[in-house]
Amino acid sequence: MVKQNYLNLLKDTIQNNWDSKALCFFQGEELTFGDLARHIARFHLFFDQAGLKKGDKIAICAKNTNRWATAFLSVTTYGTVIVPILADFHPDSVNKLVDHSDSLILFTDREIWDKLQPELMPQIKAAFNTDDFSLLFSRDAELQSLYENLDKAFEEKYPQGFGKADVAFRVNNDDLDSLAVINYTSGTTSAPKGVMLSYRNISASVEFAHSHIPCHKGDTIVSMLPMAHIYGLVFEFLYPITGGVCVYFLGKSPAPSLLLKAMKRVKPYLVLTVPLVMEKIYKSSVKPAISKPAIKVLSHIPLLNKVVFNKVRSSLDTAFGGNVQMYIMGGAALNPEVEKCFHKIGLHYTVGYGMTEAAPLLAYEAWDKYAVGSCGKKVDCAQVRIDSADSEKIAGEIQAKGENICIGYYKNEEATAAAFTEDGFLKTGDLGVIDKQGNIFIKGRSKSMILSANGQNIYPEELEAIINAQPYVTESVVVDRAGKIVGLVYLDQDGIKKAGLDDEAVSEIPENILAAANKKLPAYSRITKIELVLEPFAKTPKMSIKRFLYK
């Protein structure tokens, strides 16, 4: 059972770390825990004056910054429901989602606000700029006057100044089952839905993280995942901040150079990422290093190979600041070739599994107990089962039930009913097996599984892993065309250019991929054709390919 609302822990952390750095915008503003508390109290005062009550909705759609995080905590500690919307969503989608969520206030930045249409969000009373908390829009003069006089009202409420003893949240353990977050996710196979998460759901995940990945005052972390996605929200923000960790934000889609610069300066204790990022690092840095003739020879000599592997691992750790205790990857499967290398060099990595509806984690294991190829073991706060006759040998849908599982979908009873079994288990839509040790192995998405003419189950993800391991391949999608399996491939343009390949050599790449991949595939799942695509595949915020767009 959840021991306490995570906001109770946050309150204690704020009071015990008052002058320590809490939220920092890399190369920009730094906020201490005391600064954070003052901002929260200031917005609480405004929400109260504006007549907002528990359960009212407030949306946030902006790039990752320390003020994004501050706005989030100001909303949720007041008892109002926060609605994070991805900054990358099309303005038309943002307009619709703000309205669909019944949000009364919007936090956004100037760049996004200028593309929105207030008339399509008729319930919005005010909009605030997350860059500096200035007022971008007000529906009426009275509300504008309230905000313009907020500093004066704050001073009148706290004439002796705002201190530790003044920290007060309107949320506690009595609110565990109240709605806390409506998280709109694009998903990989359907239109966006508003996942309803309670304080209990979030608290269960935060509690699990503190139990299995301890953090301490003075630790630092770099937030590089989208904050409006539950993976980044919980594990790069809520869990660290409640443990006294200083969180650094990089803004919108940081360039690799800025990311590595931030890592070297911040020296994070933990790196959370998606497999695609680590696979790119492997192809650009690790693979070339271990493919050098001299290194290849040394890597086959006992004792010397350990020295070589340690040096490769050390150089990778140094690139991330030299203080990383563990790399956690999630959101998609890690390419087997990449994973084999990471395991060989002794990288402290693990691959987890989850989804927005699970707030977000369903499976995890520490790096030193992690089984290669798996996504860990089920989390403590949930039951996980496989819907098949033999859960060890026959892949079936992964289903889950527990304190971290969402309430349902906002204003969508049909989708909510369809998402759960009669006995209350969430249908994840993912297929997998569980071995005797409890390790979960994902085979693919039930919606993307291909059924061959002779009744064999073909998992596109497994074929894509083989294709992606071929030279000059960046990413791929396998589709079924009238019983024929076709691989859509986006080539590594930088790699081709670096290798100096001419047009003739490039034209031979598809056939080379096809021949090499089919050598590793059983007859029933062999690929008929490789087609090149000219642009990278469209992706969700967690960097999963939107495969429903490709036929």
PyMOL commands that set and color helices and strands:
alter all, ss='L'
color gray80, all
select helices_A, chain A and resi 6-16+33-49+66-76+91-100+110-113+118-120+141-148+150-157+164-166+173-175+199-212+230-241+256-266+275-290+293-298+304-319+336-345+356-358+413-419+460-468+493-499+503-519+523-525+547-549
alter helices_A, ss='H'
color red, helices_A
select strands_A, chain A and resi 21-25+30-32+57-61+81-84+103-108+126-129+135-138+179-185+193-198+220-223+246-249+270-273+326-329+349-351+353-354+361-364+377-378+382-387+396-402+408-409+426-434+440-445+450-451+457-458+473-481+484-491+529-532
alter strands_A, ss='S'
color yellow, strands_A
deselect
rebuild
show_as cartoon
